[in-house]
Amino acid sequence: EAGIETVYQALALVEQLDVADNVFLGREKMRGGFLGQIIGLLDRPRMRREAHEALSDLHINIPAPTLSVRKMSGGQRQAVAIGRAVMWRRTLLILDEPTAALGVEESEQVLRMLERLRESQKLGFLVISHNMQDVYRIADKVVVLRQGRHVATLPKSDTSPEEIVAYITGTKPAMWD
């Protein structure tokens, strides 16, 4: 285990499944005993209980672990995807455009959750985003790529969103040119 989890822009949630099944997707808990091991029966009550406890501990407000992902808002889906990544106790969370498909209120909820998680879980974030306001809100350091090439690494406190955009667009030359 490398200690890294990823939250993809497309979230990688299965709409037909409920919250608990999505949280444990690929890491399902099996029932004990002979039949559980031989037939491979899922321990759904345990998965629902653990998913509910984990999401509650992270202050992620989902009405029930049995709620179908299909019936959730974009912000709730993003929260489930982030919660799923965090509950496995990794040290680095890669977030690909974490607010790209969200409305203003949902984006705010996700950003507040990330700020809380950074403090309470001592998580490191690698955020891939074109939204400079989001970057400046949750980042300590900004690494700029242009056409796949590393052009700048700057502490957030030493730069501005305008300077970062200048590096991205090429109006400011790479730090190493």
C-alpha positions as CSV (number, residue, x, y, z in Angstrom):
1,E,0.0,0.0,0.0
2,A,1.4,3.3,-1.0
3,G,-0.8,5.4,1.2
4,I,-2.4,7.2,-1.7
5,E,-6.1,7.4,-2.8
6,T,-7.6,9.2,-5.8
7,V,-10.9,11.0,-6.2
8,Y,-11.4,11.2,-9.9
9,Q,-13.2,14.0,-11.8
10,A,-15.8,11.5,-12.9
11,L,-16.0,10.2,-9.2
12,A,-15.9,6.5,-10.1
13,L,-19.2,5.8,-8.3
14,V,-21.7,3.3,-9.5
15,E,-25.2,5.0,-9.6
16,Q,-27.1,1.7,-9.3
17,L,-25.4,1.0,-5.9
18,D,-26.1,2.5,-2.5
19,V,-23.6,4.6,-0.5
20,A,-22.2,1.7,1.5
21,D,-21.7,-0.5,-1.6
22,N,-19.8,2.4,-3.3
23,V,-17.7,3.1,-0.2
24,F,-16.6,-0.6,-0.1
25,L,-16.4,-1.1,-3.9
26,G,-13.5,-3.4,-4.5
27,R,-13.0,-3.8,-0.7
28,E,-16.2,-5.6,0.2
29,K,-16.6,-7.2,3.6
30,M,-17.6,-10.8,3.5
31,R,-19.8,-12.7,5.9
32,G,-17.9,-15.0,8.3
33,G,-18.5,-18.7,8.6
34,F,-18.6,-21.5,6.1
35,L,-21.3,-20.2,3.8
36,G,-19.9,-16.7,3.8
37,Q,-16.5,-17.9,2.8
38,I,-17.6,-20.5,0.3
39,I,-20.5,-18.6,-1.4
40,G,-18.9,-15.2,-1.0
41,L,-21.9,-13.5,0.7
42,L,-21.4,-9.8,1.4
43,D,-21.8,-8.6,5.0
44,R,-24.1,-5.7,4.0
45,P,-25.1,-4.8,7.6
46,R,-21.5,-4.5,8.6
47,M,-20.6,-2.5,5.4
48,R,-23.6,-0.1,6.0
49,R,-22.7,0.3,9.7
50,E,-19.0,1.0,8.9
51,A,-19.8,3.3,6.0
52,H,-22.2,5.3,8.2
53,E,-19.7,5.5,11.0
54,A,-16.8,6.6,8.8
55,L,-18.8,9.2,6.9
56,S,-20.3,10.6,10.1
57,D,-16.8,10.7,11.7
58,L,-15.7,12.8,8.7
59,H,-18.8,15.1,9.1
60,I,-20.1,14.0,5.8
61,N,-23.9,14.3,6.0
62,I,-25.5,11.5,4.0
63,P,-29.1,10.6,5.1
64,A,-28.5,6.9,5.1
65,P,-25.9,4.4,3.8
66,T,-28.7,2.7,2.0
67,L,-29.4,5.7,-0.2
68,S,-28.9,5.1,-3.9
69,V,-26.1,7.2,-5.4
70,R,-28.5,7.9,-8.3
71,K,-30.7,10.0,-6.0
72,M,-27.9,12.1,-4.6
73,S,-26.8,15.7,-5.5
74,G,-23.4,16.3,-7.2
75,G,-22.1,17.6,-3.9
76,Q,-23.3,14.5,-2.0
77,R,-21.7,12.3,-4.6
78,Q,-18.4,14.1,-4.3
79,A,-18.6,13.8,-0.5
80,V,-19.1,10.1,-0.8
81,A,-16.1,9.8,-3.2
82,I,-13.9,11.8,-0.9
83,G,-15.2,9.9,2.2
84,R,-14.5,6.6,0.5
85,A,-10.9,7.7,-0.2
86,V,-10.3,9.1,3.3
87,M,-11.8,6.2,5.3
88,W,-8.9,3.9,4.2
89,R,-6.5,6.1,6.3
90,R,-4.1,7.1,3.6
91,T,-1.7,10.0,3.8
92,L,-2.1,11.6,0.4
93,L,-5.3,12.3,-1.5
94,I,-5.2,13.1,-5.2
95,L,-8.2,15.2,-6.2
96,D,-8.8,15.6,-10.0
97,E,-10.9,18.8,-10.5
98,P,-12.8,18.3,-7.2
99,T,-15.4,21.0,-7.9
100,A,-15.5,21.0,-11.7
101,A,-19.1,19.6,-12.1
102,L,-20.6,21.3,-9.0
103,G,-22.7,24.4,-8.5
104,V,-21.5,27.3,-6.3
105,E,-23.1,26.0,-3.0
106,E,-22.0,22.4,-3.6
107,S,-18.4,23.6,-4.4
108,E,-18.4,25.5,-1.1
109,Q,-19.5,22.4,0.8
110,V,-16.8,20.3,-0.8
111,L,-14.1,23.0,-0.1
112,R,-15.1,23.3,3.5
113,M,-15.0,19.5,3.9
114,L,-11.5,19.4,2.4
115,E,-10.3,22.2,4.8
116,R,-11.7,20.2,7.7
117,L,-10.2,16.9,6.5
118,R,-6.8,18.6,6.0
119,E,-6.8,19.6,9.7
120,S,-8.6,16.6,11.4
121,Q,-7.1,13.8,9.3
122,K,-3.6,15.3,8.7
123,L,-4.0,14.6,5.0
124,G,-1.9,15.8,2.2
125,F,-3.7,16.9,-1.0
126,L,-2.5,16.9,-4.5
127,V,-5.2,19.0,-6.3
128,I,-5.4,19.1,-10.1
129,S,-7.6,22.1,-11.0
130,H,-8.0,25.0,-13.3
131,N,-10.0,26.9,-10.7
132,M,-7.5,29.3,-9.1
133,Q,-9.9,30.3,-6.3
134,D,-10.1,26.6,-5.2
135,V,-6.4,26.1,-5.5
136,Y,-5.6,29.2,-3.4
137,R,-8.1,28.1,-0.8
138,I,-6.8,24.6,-0.1
139,A,-3.2,24.6,-1.4
140,D,0.1,25.5,0.4
141,K,2.2,25.2,-2.7
142,V,1.4,25.6,-6.4
143,V,3.1,23.5,-9.1
144,V,2.4,24.7,-12.7
145,L,2.4,22.6,-15.8
146,R,2.1,23.9,-19.3
147,Q,1.8,21.4,-22.1
148,G,2.9,18.7,-19.8
149,R,6.1,20.5,-18.8
150,H,6.9,21.7,-15.3
151,V,7.2,25.5,-15.5
152,A,7.0,26.7,-11.9
153,T,6.7,25.7,-8.3
154,L,5.8,28.4,-5.9
155,P,4.6,28.7,-2.3
156,K,1.1,30.1,-2.4
157,S,2.2,33.0,-0.1
158,D,4.8,34.1,-2.7
159,T,2.5,34.4,-5.7
160,S,-0.9,35.4,-6.9
161,P,-3.7,33.7,-9.0
162,E,-2.8,36.1,-11.8
163,E,0.9,35.1,-11.8
164,I,-0.1,31.4,-11.8
165,V,-2.4,32.0,-14.8
166,A,0.5,33.8,-16.5
167,Y,2.7,30.7,-16.1
168,I,-0.2,28.4,-17.3
169,T,-0.8,30.5,-20.4
170,G,2.8,31.2,-21.2
171,T,2.7,34.9,-20.9
172,K,5.3,34.5,-18.1
173,P,8.2,32.3,-19.1
174,A,9.0,29.1,-17.2
175,M,11.2,29.6,-14.1
176,W,13.9,27.5,-15.7
177,D,14.0,29.1,-19.2
